[in-house]
Amino acid sequence: MNFSICNKISKNINKVIVGKSKAIELILTTLLAEGHLLLEDVPGVGKTLMARCLAKSIGGSFHRIQFTPDLLPSDITGFNVYNQKEGTFNFQPGPVISNILLADEINRTIPRTQSSLLESMQEKQVTVDGVTMDLPSPFFVMATQNPIELEGTFPLPEAQLDRFLMKIKLDYPTHKEEITILERFQKEDPLEHISAVTTPEEILRLQKERQKIYVSKQINHYIVSLTNATRNYPKIRYGASPRASIHLMRAAQALAALRDRDFVLPDDIKELFIHILAHRIIIETKERLKGITPKMALAEILEQTEIPIPELSK
């Protein structure tokens, strides 16, 4: 299995984005796992730029939707327009018809509009006026939300949060990294000077190759033990669904592939566990008032769950 093209994508993005190698690895992990990503961070740290760099690197189509309170579902999916000359309805595709969709500030629109993305994210299709159309492949949603300005926002419902394979933050750059950013953007936009290093068809091939990464019975048992623990942990009111287990397994396969392995290790599961489950669980009210966060509860579960001994042979 050859996933070296992912290194080229990462290097290409690093020509524009400074100091986010770990975030780029997690984004590529989500893409190879055929999932979708939620980026939650303050404005100006590069969320939109990251999505544009990824789309340009894979040579795929890219659309950005700025979510606002007056956005309608048809503004996302598209709509039919009556052609008086021909006496027929012509479909005007919405921005969801793309390889990479940036849903910017997704929590600023009403739940009805947020839900219009559910079918697209889960089924990779869109239905307009009773007609269902397949979306381009690969189809990857990168949604962003601002965690500090809550006025006028509509928190994502649990059903939609569960559709996101992973939730990550980009965080502020270090002093040295920010100086590099200033130097790169002093005269021109470096995004204009990067080009595609692969194709959407190649990404599809890699997604199929990812499915061949070996997952032992011990690893599957470890995944289910961790997920099941969230459903019985006293500090957690609602634990993770079986979809979380599937996403964790697929992401671990993708991470192993990115690191030139054809098998999953327990360390892959441990590294991804919090990123994949933190947005899927709800902490008990009394525990939340004590300052307990989903990440803290999941870290405790990781520490208390027995790690399987890896198989020496497959």
N, C-alpha and C positions, 0 to 999 in steps of 0.2 A: 504494500500500500504506500502510495506516494502523496503525502500531504504538504510537500515542500512549497507548493503554490501559496499556502497560507502564510509562510514566512515572507514571501514577496508582497503579499497584501499588507502584512503588518509593517514591513519596512516602508512601503509606499505611504501608508497613513502616518508613520512617524516622521516623514518629511514635512508634514504640516503640523501635526499634533505633537506637543512636547511633553515628555515625561509621563505618558499614560500607557506604558507597555502592558501593564497588568489589565487595565480596563479593555484594551484592544484584544487581548487574549480571551477575556470573558465574552466580548462581543462576537468574536469569531467562533467561540465555543457554542454560543446561542444560535448562530447562523447555521453551523454544521449540524446541530441537534434539531434543526427545523422548528425552532421556537421563535418567540418574540421577546423583546427586551424593554424594560421600563427603566428610564434614567431619571433619577430624582436628585436634583441639585439646584443650587442657586444660579441665577442668570449669569451668563458671561464666562462660564468655565469651559465651553467648547462642545456642548451637547449637539447643537445643530451642525457645527463644523465636522464633528465626528461622523455623523450620518452621511453628509455630503461626500466626505473622503472615502467612506466605504463604498457608496454607490459608484463613484468615479473609478475606484480601484477594480471593481468587478465588471465594469462596463455595462451595468444594468440601468434600467430606467429609474428615475427618482422623482418623487413628488413630496411636497411639504404642505401640511394642512395646519394653519394657525387656528386652534380651537378657541371659539368665543361663545358667549351665551346665546347668540342668535344663530349659530350654525345649525343647519338642518341635515337630517340623514342623507337627503338627496345631494347635498353639497359634497358628500364623501363618496357615495356609491355611483352617482351619475343619474341622469333622468332622460325621459323620452320627450322629444320636441316634434310637434306636428308640422309636417312639410305641406303647405297649401298647394304648391305646384304639383307634387306627386300624389298628394292625398294619403300619405303614409306617415308613420311616426319614425323618426330617426333617433337612435340612441346616442346621447352625448356622454361619453365615459367620464367618471369622476376620478379624482386623484388616487383612489384606491387601486386603480388599474395600473400597477407599477411593480417593479421588483423590490425597491426599497421605499417604504412609506414612513415619513417622519410625521408623527402625530404630536405637534408642538403644544405644550401646556394642555394636555388632554383633560385635565380636571377643571378646565374653565368653561366647559360646555355642559349642557343638560344631560341627564342620564339617558334619555331617549336617543340622543345623537351618539353618545358614547357606545350604547348598545348596538348601533348600526355596524360597528366594527366586529362584533362578536362572531357573526357568520364568516366574515372574511378571515379572521384570525384562526378560527378553528377548522373550518371546512375548505379554506382557500378558494372560496367562490363568493359571488355577489348576486343577489336577486333584486331585480327592478321590475315592478309591475307584473310579477308572477313569472318572469323569465330569469332563469339561472344561468350565469356565465362563469366559467373558470377564470381564475386570476392568473397572471403570468407566473412562471416558475423560474427561480425561487421567488417566494413572497415573504418579505421580512419587515415587520413593523417595529420601529424604534419610537417609543412614546416618551415624552418628557413631562415632568411636572415640577413645579416650584414649591418646595416644602415650607417656605416662610411667609408667603402672602396667601392667607387662607380666605380672606374676605372675597365673596363673589365666586367661590369655587364649589365644585360638586364632587365630593370624594368618590373615587371609583368603587362601584359595587364589588362585592367579593367574587361574583361570577366572572367579572371581567379581569380582576386582579389575577385570578387563577389561570387565565389564558396566557399570562406572561410567564415565560419559562424562568426568567431571572430579573432581579431588580438590583441595580448597582448605582454607585455614586462615582463621579469623576474627581471630586475634591479640588481644593485650591492647589496651584502649582507652588513649588518651593521657590525661594528667593532666586536661586541659580536658574531654575527652569523659566521663571518669568522674565529674566533678563534675556534668555535665549528667544523667548516669544517676541519680545520687543525687537530684537535684531532681525528675526525672520520677517516680521511684518513692517519693518521700517520703510521699505521702498515699494514693496509689492505684495500681493496676496499669493502665498506659496501654493494654494489650491489650484491656481491657474496653470501650474507647471507640472502637475502630476497627471498621469494617463493610466488607462486600464492595464492591469497586469494579468488579467484572466477574463473569462466570459461567464455569463449566467449558466451556460450549459456545463462548464467545468465545475461550478459550484454544485449543480445538481448531481454530477458524478461523484463528487466528494461526499455529499450527503448520503448517497447510496453506499459508498465505501465505508462510511462511518458505522453503518448498521452491522458490518462484519467484525467490528472490534469485539473481542471475546469478553464476556461477562460471566464469571463463575457463579455457581450456586451459592457459595459463601458470600460473594459480593451482593447478590440479590437478597439474601437473607439479611445482610447488614443494612441495605437500603430500607427494607420493609421494617426492620426492627427500629430504625431511627424514625421513620415516618409514623409508625404505630405508637411510638413513645410520645409523640406530640398530641395524640388523642387521649392519652391517659395521664398526662403530666398535670399535677395539681395547680400549677401556675398558669396553665393554658385553658382557656374556655372552649375554643374550637380549634381542633388540630387540622393537619394537612390531609388533603384528599388523595385517593390513589393516583390521580393525575400528577401529583407532586412526585410520587415514586417513579412514574414513567419518565417525567422530565429529568429527574436526578440521574436515572440510569443513562438516558440518551446524552445528557450533558457530560457525564463521566466518560462515555465512549468518545465524545468529541474532544475532550481535554486530553485523553490518552493519545488520540490520533495526532493532535497538535504537538505533542511531546514525543513523537516518533515511537510510540508503543502500540502493539496490536492487542493489548489486554488492559483491563481496568484494575487499578490498585485501590485498596482502602483509603489511601491518602487522597486520591481523586475525589472520592465521596466526601471525605472530611473537608476538603478545600471548597467544595461547591455547596455543601449542605445549607449553610446560612444564606448564601446568595439566592438560593432557589426556594427556600421555605419561609424566610422572614416575612414576606408580604402575604403569605397564605394563612397565617395563624392569628388568632385573636387572644390577647392576654386577659386573664380575669381582672375585673374592675379594681378589686382591692389590691391586687399585685401591681397593676398599672399605677395606682396612686402612690405606691411605695417606690416608684421609679423603675420597676422591672420592664425591660423592653423585649420585643421578640428575639433580638439577637442575643440578649443575655440568657433567656430561657433556652434557646437552641444550643448555646455554648455549654450549658449545664447538661443537656441531653447528650451532646457529643461526648462529654467527659465521662458520663455514667454508662454509656452503651459499650458493650464489649466489642473490640475490633477483631475481625476474623483473621486467622492465619492464612496468608495467600497460598494458593496451590503452587507447587513447584513445576508442575507440568499440566498441559491442557489435554 
